[in-house]
Amino acid sequence: MEKRSERIRARLTIDLMSQSRANTLARSLRPDERFKLEGLKMRSEVKGKSVSIYISCERGARSMSETLDDLLRAVKLVLEITESLAK
C-alpha cells in the first residue's frame, strides 16, 4: 500500500437520458461503494437523470488515478449494456 498522503477528492457527474438508466448505473456501483479499502471511499447519488459519484482518496495520486480508471470502465460497461437492452 502507498504511504498515506493528502486527501484527493473527485466528483464525476454523468447526465443520462432517463432516471431509470441513472438508477441502474447507481445500483451497479453499490458493490464498489461497500468495498472497504483503507483510505478510499466512494458513494453515488442520483438526482433526476444524473448520477454524481464522489471519491475521497488518501492513498496518493496513483491510487486515485487507478480508481478513476476502474470506475470509468465500469460506467462505460453499464451504459453499453443498458443501451443495448433499450434497443
Secondary structure, DSSP 8 states (H G I E B T S, - for coil): -------EEEEEEEE-S-HHHHHHHHHHHHHHHH--BTTEEEEEEEETTEEEEEEEE-S-HHHHHHHHHHHHHHHHHHHHHHHHHH-
